Amino acid sequence: MTDATDPRDDLAERIAGEITLSDDPGATLRKWRTDFGVTQTELADHLDVSSSVVSDYESGRRESPGIGVVARIVNGLLDIDQRRGGDRIRQYARVLSAGFESDIVNDLREYPTAVGLDRFYDAVGATELASSDHDHVTGHTVIDSIQAITRLSSEEFYRLYGQSTSRALMFTNVTRGESPLVAMRVVNPTPNAVVLHGLDEANLWEHAPKMAQLDGFSLAITDDPLDDVLESLGDLP
């Protein structure tokens, strides 16, 4: 078993396993590279290969990488992050062992590839009310807002991010949206998107779009039945 005190090794094992077992290893590799904020050129320079090699693996033009190549690429991403100060590794260390009661979190999943935010909103019948610089998500967490706010500490809120903050947090059991958006103010970094479930624009807290813009995430609402939303989320990659 991986030593729980070594978050880098644990994270490396998880990323390598996801890439190796993916139906589209190249797309999964690209997802993790972009999630770490590393360009193809940066990764290629670190690995001492040409940028075309990384591009070919990600596009599928080159045969899927073997375990040895995957391990080298993953360690390259982690080396680059550590050289930058290790922010990503520390972020993941907070959430690797995330575990919640089912009445707090309805669903938490990582995607093998990034999903465009427009596609995500279409899947859950959401309407965007405040935009941001983010155009994709790499996972989602569906949260009962009342249970989360009353039972989770601010530190435990980080676990809602699963393995990445590049995701959508969907809050259910919402009346106006004020509580979850106020809670987001104490969580840093913020997610790519927040979706408030179960209300329409007329009932939304009037300050919600402005707060989303100030905190730098996209805000959307949906009143589709929760079972339908969860089923649609299950159809995403």
FENTA-V700523 format. One record per residue. N is the residue number from 0. OMEGA is omega in radians with two decimals (999 if undefined). BURIAL is # if it has 9 or more other ideal C-beta (glycine too) atoms within 8 Angstrom, else .. Layout:
BEGIN
N_OMEGA_BURIAL, N_OMEGA_BURIAL
END
This chain:
BEGIN
0_3.12_., 1_3.11_., 2_-3.07_., 3_-3.14_., 4_-3.12_., 5_-3.07_., 6_3.13_#, 7_-3.13_#, 8_3.14_#, 9_3.14_#, 10_3.13_#, 11_3.14_#, 12_-3.13_#, 13_-3.13_#, 14_-3.12_#, 15_3.13_#, 16_3.14_., 17_3.13_#, 18_-3.07_#, 19_-3.07_#, 20_-3.09_., 21_3.02_#, 22_3.12_., 23_-3.07_#, 24_-3.12_#, 25_3.13_#, 26_3.12_#, 27_3.05_#, 28_3.13_#, 29_3.13_#, 30_-3.11_#, 31_3.13_#, 32_-3.13_#, 33_3.11_#, 34_3.09_#, 35_3.13_#, 36_-3.12_., 37_3.12_#, 38_3.07_., 39_-3.13_#, 40_3.12_., 41_-3.13_#, 42_3.14_#, 43_3.13_#, 44_-3.14_., 45_-3.12_#, 46_-3.11_#, 47_3.04_., 48_3.10_., 49_3.12_., 50_-3.12_., 51_3.12_., 52_3.12_#, 53_3.14_#, 54_-3.12_#, 55_3.10_#, 56_-3.07_#, 57_-3.11_#, 58_-3.11_., 59_3.11_#, 60_3.08_., 61_-3.14_., 62_-3.10_., 63_-3.09_., 64_3.07_#, 65_-3.07_., 66_-3.12_., 67_3.14_., 68_3.13_#, 69_-3.13_#, 70_-3.14_#, 71_3.14_#, 72_-3.12_#, 73_3.12_#, 74_3.07_#, 75_3.11_#, 76_-3.13_#, 77_3.08_#, 78_-3.14_#, 79_3.13_#, 80_3.13_#, 81_3.12_#, 82_3.12_., 83_-3.14_., 84_3.05_., 85_-3.10_., 86_-3.10_., 87_-3.14_#, 88_3.10_#, 89_3.12_#, 90_-3.12_#, 91_-3.14_#, 92_-3.13_#, 93_-2.96_#, 94_-3.07_#, 95_-3.11_#, 96_-3.10_., 97_3.08_#, 98_-3.07_., 99_2.97_., 100_-3.06_., 101_3.11_., 102_3.05_., 103_-3.12_#, 104_3.11_#, 105_-3.09_#, 106_3.06_#, 107_-3.06_#, 108_3.01_., 109_3.11_#, 110_3.08_#, 111_3.08_#, 112_3.11_#, 113_3.14_#, 114_3.11_#, 115_-3.09_., 116_3.09_#, 117_3.13_., 118_3.12_#, 119_-3.14_#, 120_3.08_#, 121_-3.08_., 122_-3.07_#, 123_3.11_#, 124_-3.06_#, 125_3.06_#, 126_-3.13_., 127_-3.14_#, 128_3.09_#, 129_-3.10_#, 130_3.11_., 131_3.12_#, 132_-3.09_., 133_-3.13_#, 134_-3.11_., 135_2.98_#, 136_3.12_#, 137_3.09_#, 138_3.12_#, 139_2.99_#, 140_3.12_#, 141_-2.91_#, 142_2.96_#, 143_-2.99_#, 144_-3.10_#, 145_-3.13_., 146_-3.11_#, 147_-3.06_#, 148_-3.10_#, 149_-3.02_., 150_-3.09_., 151_3.01_#, 152_3.12_., 153_3.11_., 154_3.13_., 155_3.10_., 156_3.13_#, 157_-3.11_#, 158_3.11_#, 159_-3.12_#, 160_-3.10_#, 161_-3.12_#, 162_-3.08_#, 163_3.03_#, 164_3.12_#, 165_-3.01_#, 166_3.04_#, 167_2.98_#, 168_3.11_#, 169_3.14_#, 170_3.07_#, 171_3.12_#, 172_-3.09_., 173_3.07_#, 174_3.12_., 175_3.13_#, 176_-3.09_#, 177_-3.05_#, 178_-3.13_#, 179_-3.13_#, 180_3.03_#, 181_3.11_., 182_3.13_#, 183_-3.11_#, 184_-3.12_., 185_-3.13_., 186_3.14_#, 187_0.13_., 188_3.13_., 189_3.11_#, 190_3.06_#, 191_-3.07_#, 192_3.01_#, 193_3.10_#, 194_3.08_#, 195_-3.04_#, 196_2.99_#, 197_3.10_#, 198_3.09_#, 199_-3.03_., 200_-3.11_., 201_-3.11_., 202_-3.10_., 203_3.04_#, 204_-2.99_., 205_-3.11_., 206_-3.03_., 207_-3.12_#, 208_-3.13_#, 209_3.14_., 210_3.10_#, 211_3.13_#, 212_3.13_#, 213_-3.09_., 214_2.97_#, 215_3.05_., 216_3.08_#, 217_3.13_#, 218_3.11_#, 219_3.09_#, 220_3.04_#, 221_3.05_#, 222_3.02_., 223_3.11_#, 224_-3.05_., 225_3.13_#, 226_3.11_., 227_3.12_#, 228_-3.11_#, 229_3.11_#, 230_3.11_., 231_3.10_#, 232_3.11_#, 233_3.13_., 234_3.08_., 235_-3.06_#, 236_999_.
END
